[in-house]
Amino acid sequence: MIESSRGALAPFIDFAIMVFSLTIGVVLLNGICSLTDIGWLDRDTFTIYLSMACPLLTMVQFVSPAPLVIEAIQLLNVQNLPTQVFQSQIICNVLGGAYGLQITNMAVLATNMFGLACQILWLAGDHFVRCSDTSWVWFSIKMSTMLNIGFYVAAVVMPIELLGHCITIFNIVLFAAPLSKLGNILRTRNASSLPTTMTVITTVTNAVWILYATMIQDDVVLIPSVLGYLLSAFQIQLIMWSHHLLPFDLGFLLLCVRSSKSTLDACCVSAGACKVAGGIDDTPRASNSKVRKVLEKELKQCSPRISPSSIECMPRREDNHVQVTRLGLAAKPD
């Protein structure tokens, strides 16, 4: 009974540890800022250093997708390119640049203008592959029109309070975009869709912006930075968990992911599980058993929630062996 109660409490314990590990970082950052209040750090000097560090780190973050874009262009394949992140980032850069103009903050303005240039370059690479190096005139007209209208509305027409709310909302969308594949990551325990380098740089960048926003007492910069830090830190936890480096388990999050009939199919595809071709169950029992063992082994690595009893193999006899579609693998009967 004691062991069963511990098992029932395990998800709650893991959740508490996860939340604690995320929030402790924000508390520590706030503690660093508090050192200026007790005189351990000079407030003005610390703020100046942060005003230089924030743009530099953010520029590194904006440049970090370059290897992915170059690879996509070389392979003429944008499947692994985070295009949605680029599109969300360009909106955030327009809003952030307009905010920098309204408050006359060169650190905010310069950072967002550099980021805007990077996002245009990455989207141009995406356009090069998708449109086979054509329709550049339309791409230029569309991009310049949207950017100019966006800058004018955000910098001249939009009140600064509304602009701050828009920045917060779009930053949440930006940093949460990689988590759209959370269900698949949890089921397969494979976080390859989260670029490790980009995620770490994003987390560090948001941490430094939290310090800077706290020092200049700007909630419009602080709130998106805190949310971005928490979401990015959670992605780091997912990466560590997928490599079995996390001291606690994130498997309880599967309870929040709705399972459906397509779970088995998606898991089989992602793990490379096999499909048995055929329709008549006239194959010897030994063949059926061998195929089932292959499937069970693959699916056990895929997700503990899929029961082996749900596997249905209906192979057929063809040239005295069972045809198995899995990278050309053929499982011969005993």
C-alpha positions as CSV (number, residue, x, y, z in Angstrom):
1,M,0.0,0.0,0.0
2,I,2.9,2.3,0.8
3,E,4.5,1.7,-2.6
4,S,1.2,2.3,-4.4
5,S,0.6,5.6,-2.6
6,R,4.2,6.7,-3.5
7,G,3.4,5.8,-7.1
8,A,0.2,7.8,-7.0
9,L,2.1,10.8,-5.6
10,A,5.0,10.6,-8.0
11,P,3.4,12.7,-10.7
12,F,2.6,15.5,-8.2
13,I,6.2,15.4,-6.8
14,D,7.6,15.6,-10.3
15,F,5.4,18.5,-11.1
16,A,6.4,20.3,-8.0
17,I,10.1,19.8,-8.7
18,M,9.6,21.0,-12.3
19,V,7.9,24.2,-11.2
20,F,10.4,24.8,-8.5
21,S,13.4,24.3,-10.9
22,L,11.8,26.8,-13.3
23,T,10.9,29.5,-10.9
24,I,14.2,29.3,-8.9
25,G,16.0,30.8,-11.8
26,V,13.7,33.9,-11.8
27,V,14.2,34.2,-8.1
28,L,18.0,34.1,-8.4
29,L,17.9,36.7,-11.1
30,N,15.9,39.0,-8.9
31,G,18.3,38.4,-6.1
32,I,21.2,39.5,-8.3
33,C,19.4,42.8,-9.0
34,S,18.8,43.2,-5.3
35,L,22.6,43.4,-4.8
36,T,22.5,46.9,-6.2
37,D,20.1,47.9,-3.5
38,I,22.4,46.9,-0.7
39,G,25.4,48.5,-2.4
40,W,27.3,45.3,-3.4
41,L,26.9,46.3,-7.1
42,D,26.9,49.8,-8.5
43,R,23.5,50.3,-10.1
44,D,24.5,52.6,-12.9
45,T,27.6,50.6,-13.9
46,F,25.6,47.3,-13.8
47,T,22.9,48.8,-16.0
48,I,25.4,50.0,-18.5
49,Y,27.0,46.6,-18.8
50,L,23.6,45.0,-19.2
51,S,22.6,47.5,-21.9
52,M,25.6,46.3,-23.9
53,A,25.3,42.6,-23.1
54,C,21.6,42.3,-24.0
55,P,22.0,43.4,-27.6
56,L,25.1,41.3,-28.1
57,L,23.5,38.1,-26.7
58,T,20.3,38.7,-28.6
59,M,22.3,39.2,-31.9
60,V,23.9,35.8,-31.2
61,Q,20.5,34.3,-30.8
62,F,19.3,35.8,-34.0
63,V,22.3,34.4,-35.9
64,S,22.1,30.9,-34.4
65,P,19.6,29.6,-37.0
66,A,22.2,30.1,-39.7
67,P,23.4,26.5,-39.8
68,L,19.9,25.2,-40.2
69,V,19.1,27.6,-43.0
70,I,22.3,26.8,-44.8
71,E,21.6,23.1,-44.5
72,A,18.0,23.6,-45.8
73,I,19.3,25.5,-48.9
74,Q,22.0,22.9,-49.6
75,L,19.5,20.0,-49.3
76,L,16.6,22.0,-50.9
77,N,14.5,20.8,-48.0
78,V,12.8,23.2,-45.4
79,Q,11.1,20.5,-43.4
80,N,13.3,21.0,-40.4
81,L,13.4,24.8,-40.7
82,P,11.5,26.6,-38.0
83,T,9.7,28.9,-40.4
84,Q,6.9,29.7,-37.9
85,V,9.5,30.8,-35.4
86,F,11.0,33.2,-38.0
87,Q,7.5,34.6,-38.9
88,S,6.7,35.1,-35.2
89,Q,10.1,36.6,-34.5
90,I,9.7,39.2,-37.4
91,I,6.5,40.4,-35.9
92,C,8.1,40.7,-32.4
93,N,11.0,42.6,-34.0
94,V,8.7,45.1,-35.6
95,L,6.8,45.7,-32.4
96,G,10.0,45.8,-30.4
97,G,11.6,48.2,-32.8
98,A,8.6,50.5,-32.6
99,Y,8.7,50.3,-28.8
100,G,12.4,51.3,-28.9
101,L,11.5,54.3,-31.0
102,Q,8.7,55.4,-28.6
103,I,10.8,55.2,-25.5
104,T,14.0,56.3,-27.2
105,N,16.0,53.3,-26.1
106,M,18.9,52.5,-28.5
107,A,19.6,49.1,-26.9
108,V,16.0,47.9,-27.7
109,L,15.9,49.6,-31.1
110,A,19.3,48.3,-32.3
111,T,18.6,44.7,-31.2
112,N,15.2,44.5,-32.9
113,M,16.5,46.1,-36.1
114,F,19.3,43.5,-36.3
115,G,16.9,40.8,-35.6
116,L,14.6,42.0,-38.3
117,A,17.4,41.8,-40.8
118,C,18.2,38.3,-39.8
119,Q,14.6,37.1,-40.0
120,I,14.2,38.6,-43.5
121,L,17.4,36.7,-44.5
122,W,16.1,33.4,-43.0
123,L,12.7,33.8,-44.7
124,A,14.4,34.6,-48.0
125,G,16.3,31.3,-47.7
126,D,12.9,29.5,-47.0
127,H,11.4,31.3,-50.0
128,F,14.4,30.2,-52.2
129,V,13.7,26.6,-51.5
130,R,9.9,26.7,-51.5
131,C,9.6,28.7,-54.7
132,S,12.6,27.3,-56.5
133,D,14.4,30.6,-56.7
134,T,11.4,32.4,-58.4
135,S,8.8,35.1,-57.5
136,W,11.4,37.3,-55.8
137,V,9.6,40.5,-56.9
138,W,6.4,39.4,-55.2
139,F,8.4,38.3,-52.1
140,S,10.1,41.8,-51.9
141,I,6.9,43.7,-52.4
142,K,5.0,41.7,-49.8
143,M,7.7,41.9,-47.3
144,S,8.4,45.6,-47.6
145,T,4.7,46.5,-47.6
146,M,4.0,44.5,-44.5
147,L,7.0,45.8,-42.6
148,N,6.5,49.5,-43.5
149,I,2.8,49.4,-42.5
150,G,3.6,47.4,-39.4
151,F,6.3,49.9,-38.3
152,Y,4.0,52.9,-39.0
153,V,1.1,51.5,-37.1
154,A,3.1,50.3,-34.1
155,A,5.4,53.4,-33.8
156,V,2.9,56.2,-34.6
157,V,-0.7,55.1,-34.4
158,M,-0.7,52.5,-31.6
159,P,-0.6,53.7,-27.9
160,I,2.4,52.5,-25.9
161,E,0.2,50.6,-23.5
162,L,-1.5,48.6,-26.3
163,L,1.9,48.1,-27.9
164,G,3.2,46.6,-24.7
165,H,0.3,44.1,-24.6
166,C,0.9,43.1,-28.2
167,I,4.6,42.6,-27.5
168,T,3.8,40.3,-24.6
169,I,1.2,38.3,-26.6
170,F,3.5,37.7,-29.6
171,N,6.5,36.9,-27.5
172,I,4.4,34.1,-25.8
173,V,3.5,32.8,-29.3
174,L,7.2,33.0,-30.3
175,F,8.6,31.1,-27.4
176,A,5.8,28.6,-27.2
177,A,5.9,27.8,-30.9
178,P,8.6,25.0,-30.5
179,L,6.3,23.3,-27.9
180,S,3.7,22.6,-30.6
181,K,5.3,19.2,-30.9
182,L,5.2,18.5,-27.2
183,G,3.0,15.5,-27.5
184,N,5.2,13.8,-29.9
185,I,8.3,14.6,-27.8
186,L,6.8,13.1,-24.7
187,R,5.5,9.9,-26.5
188,T,8.8,9.2,-28.3
189,R,11.2,10.7,-25.8
190,N,12.9,12.4,-28.7
191,A,13.5,16.1,-28.5
192,S,15.4,16.4,-31.8
193,S,12.8,19.0,-33.0
194,L,14.2,21.4,-30.3
195,P,17.6,22.7,-31.5
196,T,19.8,22.5,-28.3
197,T,22.1,25.4,-29.2
198,M,19.3,27.8,-30.1
199,T,17.3,26.8,-27.0
200,V,20.2,27.4,-24.6
201,I,21.1,30.7,-26.2
202,T,17.5,31.9,-26.0
203,T,17.3,31.0,-22.3
204,V,20.5,32.9,-21.4
205,T,19.4,35.9,-23.5
206,N,16.0,36.1,-21.7
207,A,17.8,35.8,-18.4
208,V,20.0,38.8,-19.1
209,W,17.0,40.8,-20.4
210,I,15.2,40.1,-17.1
211,L,18.2,41.7,-15.3
212,Y,18.2,44.7,-17.6
213,A,14.4,45.2,-17.5
214,T,14.5,45.0,-13.7
215,M,17.2,47.6,-13.5
216,I,15.4,50.1,-15.8
217,Q,12.0,49.1,-14.3
218,D,10.3,48.5,-17.6
219,D,7.4,46.0,-17.4
220,V,7.0,45.8,-21.2
221,V,10.5,44.4,-21.5
222,L,10.3,42.4,-18.2
223,I,7.1,40.4,-18.7
224,P,8.0,38.9,-22.1
225,S,11.5,38.2,-20.9
226,V,10.2,36.3,-17.9
227,L,7.7,34.3,-19.9
228,G,10.4,33.6,-22.6
229,Y,12.8,32.4,-19.9
230,L,10.3,30.0,-18.4
231,L,9.3,28.5,-21.8
232,S,12.9,28.2,-22.9
233,A,14.0,26.7,-19.6
234,F,11.2,24.2,-19.9
235,Q,12.5,23.2,-23.4
236,I,15.9,22.6,-21.9
237,Q,14.2,20.3,-19.4
238,L,12.6,18.4,-22.2
239,I,16.0,18.0,-24.0
240,M,17.6,16.8,-20.8
241,W,14.7,14.4,-20.1
242,S,15.0,12.9,-23.6
243,H,18.7,12.2,-22.9
244,H,17.9,10.7,-19.4
245,L,19.8,13.6,-17.8
246,L,17.0,15.0,-15.7
247,P,16.8,13.9,-12.0
248,F,13.0,13.9,-12.2
249,D,10.5,12.5,-14.7
250,L,8.3,14.5,-17.1
251,G,6.3,11.5,-18.2
252,F,3.3,12.8,-16.1
253,L,2.8,15.5,-18.8
254,L,1.5,12.7,-21.0
255,L,-1.7,12.9,-18.9
256,C,-2.2,16.4,-20.4
257,V,-1.8,15.1,-24.0
258,R,-5.0,13.6,-25.4
259,S,-4.4,10.2,-26.8
260,S,-6.2,9.1,-29.9
261,K,-6.2,6.3,-32.4
262,S,-3.6,8.0,-34.4
263,T,-1.1,7.7,-31.5
264,L,-0.1,4.2,-32.6
265,D,0.3,5.2,-36.2
266,A,2.3,8.3,-35.4
267,C,4.5,6.4,-33.0
268,C,5.1,3.7,-35.5
269,V,6.2,6.2,-38.1
270,S,8.5,8.1,-35.8
271,A,10.1,5.1,-34.3
272,G,10.4,3.3,-37.6
273,A,8.0,0.5,-36.6
274,C,7.0,-1.9,-39.3
275,K,3.7,-2.5,-41.0
276,V,2.8,-6.0,-42.1
277,A,1.6,-6.3,-45.7
278,G,-1.2,-8.8,-46.3
279,G,-4.8,-9.6,-45.6
280,I,-5.1,-13.4,-45.1
281,D,-4.0,-14.9,-41.9
282,D,-2.7,-18.1,-43.4
283,T,0.9,-17.7,-42.2
284,P,2.3,-20.1,-39.6
285,R,2.0,-19.0,-36.0
286,A,5.8,-18.7,-35.7
287,S,5.8,-15.9,-38.3
288,N,3.1,-14.0,-36.5
289,S,5.0,-14.3,-33.3
290,K,8.2,-13.0,-34.8
291,V,6.5,-10.0,-36.3
292,R,4.7,-9.3,-33.0
293,K,8.0,-9.3,-31.1
294,V,9.5,-6.8,-33.6
295,L,6.5,-4.5,-33.1
296,E,6.5,-4.9,-29.3
297,K,10.2,-4.0,-29.2
298,E,9.8,-0.9,-31.3
299,L,6.7,0.3,-29.5
300,K,8.1,-0.2,-26.1
301,Q,10.8,2.4,-27.0
302,C,8.1,4.5,-28.5
303,S,5.6,4.9,-25.6
304,P,4.8,3.0,-22.4
305,R,1.1,3.9,-22.9
306,I,0.7,1.7,-25.9
307,S,-0.3,-1.8,-24.9
308,P,1.3,-4.7,-26.8
309,S,-2.1,-6.4,-26.8
310,S,-3.3,-3.7,-29.2
311,I,-1.0,-4.8,-31.9
312,E,-2.8,-6.7,-34.7
313,C,-0.6,-8.5,-37.3
314,M,-2.3,-10.0,-40.3
315,P,0.5,-11.2,-42.5
316,R,0.0,-13.3,-45.6
317,R,2.0,-16.1,-47.1
318,E,3.9,-14.8,-50.1
319,D,6.9,-16.7,-51.5
320,N,7.1,-18.6,-48.3
321,H,8.0,-15.6,-46.2
322,V,6.2,-12.7,-44.5
323,Q,6.7,-9.3,-46.2
324,V,7.5,-6.6,-43.7
325,T,7.6,-3.0,-44.9
326,R,10.4,-1.5,-42.8
327,L,13.4,-0.2,-44.6
328,G,13.3,-3.3,-46.8
329,L,13.4,-5.7,-43.8
330,A,11.9,-9.2,-44.4
331,A,11.0,-11.4,-41.4
332,K,11.2,-15.0,-42.6
333,P,9.1,-17.6,-40.8
334,D,10.8,-20.2,-38.7
